[in-house]
C-alpha cells in the first residue's frame, strides 16, 4: 500500500487529491508544522533529508517533491489516466504546465507570500510582483479561454499542479496566507477553479486535508 505523508499547509494537498482522482488505495499520515518556527517536524526529516512534504512511500521507495510524485503516481498507478498521449499536442501542454506550476507560475506567488510574512515594504518589490502576476495570470487565462483544462479538453495531473498554485494564491488552501494575486480579474481562471473544485476527488481531499 502507498503511504502519503501529509504536512499541514503544504503541497501534499496535491498528492492526496491525485490519489483520490486515481482511486489509489493509500494510507494517509498527518504531520503538523512546528507552530513557532513553521518548519516541518522531525517526523518528516526522518523520511526526507530536506524535511519537505509531500513524502510518499511505495513499498521500499520514498518519493519526494510534489511534481515528481504526481508524475510517478500517474506513470506507475494511473493506467493511462490523467495524462495525454505522448504523440499529442495536449502532451506538450501537459509537460509545460506540469513544470510551469512549480516555476514560472509559483515564483511570484511565493515571492508575494514571503514578502508578507517578512513584512517587506518596497514599492519596487510590489511593482515587480504585480507585473509578474499580470504576465503569468494573463497567459493562464488565455490558455483556459481556449480549452477547459490546462492541457486541453481533459483534466490531467497538470491541473492538480496548477490548481494548487491558484488555491495558495487566493487563500482557498490557507486563508491566512492569501496573496495579492488578482485572480478574480481573470474570468477564465475563475471558471476553471469552479470546475476543478466541483470534482468529487477534490472535495474529498478538502475533507481529508482541512
C-alpha positions, -999 to 999 in steps of 0.1 A, spaced: 0 0 0 11 36 -7 16 59 23 11 96 18 27 118 44 7 150 46 21 181 62 -4 208 71 -1 239 49 20 222 22 19 209 -14 10 174 -2 -26 185 -8 -18 178 -45 -9 142 -38 -40 134 -17 -62 149 -44 -44 129 -71 -47 97 -52 -84 103 -49 -87 110 -86 -69 78 -94 -88 58 -67 -55 46 -53 -55 25 -21 -34 45 3 -28 53 39 -27 90 49 -4 100 77 -8 136 91 22 157 103 20 192 119 44 221 114 61 235 145 39 264 155 68 286 164 92 280 135 67 269 109 91 242 99 85 205 94 86 183 124 113 157 130 90 130 117 92 145 82 130 149 84 132 112 93 116 104 59 132 130 37 166 147 44 152 180 31 123 179 55 97 187 29 63 174 21 48 155 3 67 124 10 52 92 -5 63 56 4 55 30 -22 70 -3 -10 107 3 -4 106 35 -25 105 70 -10 94 97 -34 96 135 -26 88 167 -45 52 171 -55 58 174 -92 79 142 -91 53 124 -70 25 134 -94 44 121 -124 54 89 -105 18 81 -94 4 87 -129 31 66 -146 30 37 -121 -6 37 -109 -25 58 -134 -32 30 -160 -32 57 -188 -54 81 -169 -47 118 -163 -20 121 -189 -24 128 -227 -9 105 -253 27 113 -258 23 119 -295 -4 146 -290 -3 183 -288 -20 181 -255 10 162 -241 32 192 -249 8 215 -230 7 189 -202 45 190 -198 46 228 -200 21 233 -171 34 204 -150 67 223 -148 54 259 -150 33 252 -119 65 249 -98 85 276 -116 70 304 -137 36 304 -121 46 296 -85 75 321 -82 56 353 -80 31 337 -56 59 326 -32 76 360 -35 44 378 -26 38 353 3 73 356 17 71 394 13 41 395 35 55 371 61 87 391 63 68 424 62 88 437 33 78 473 25 90 482 -10 73 499 -39 98 483 -63 91 448 -49 54 453 -51 57 466 -87 77 436 -97 52 412 -82 22 428 -99 40 427 -132 48 391 -128 12 383 -118 -1 401 -149 22 381 -171 16 347 -157 -21 350 -150 -29 366 -183 -11 337 -201 -30 311 -180 -63 329 -186 -57 329 -223 -50 292 -222 -82 285 -203 -101 306 -228 -92 280 -255 -98 248 -235 -114 239 -202 -82 225 -187 -46 235 -190 -37 206 -214 -69 206 -234 -103 191 -231 -95 166 -204 -85 170 -167 -49 158 -161 -22 158 -135 -11 192 -147 -44 206 -134 -36 192 -100 -3 210 -101 -17 243 -114 -48 245 -93 -28 242 -61 -9 274 -70 -41 293 -76 -56 280 -43 -25 291 -25 -26 325 -41 -63 332 -34 -63 318 1 -85 288 -6 -59 264 8 -46 286 36 -67 317 42 -41 334 64 -16 333 35 -38 349 8 -16 368 -16 -22 399 -37 -26 379 -69 -57 394 -86 -72 361 -97 -107 374 -96 -99 397 -125 -94 367 -148 -128 352 -157 -114 321 -174 -93 313 -143 -123 318 -120 -144 295 -141 -116 269 -141 -114 269 -104 -151 263 -101 -148 233 -124 -119 217 -105 -135 224 -71 -167 206 -82 -148 174 -88 -157 148 -61 -120 138 -57 -111 174 -49 -139 177 -24 -128 145 -7 -92 159 -4 -106 191 12 -122 169 39 -91 149 44 -67 179 45 -86 207 64 
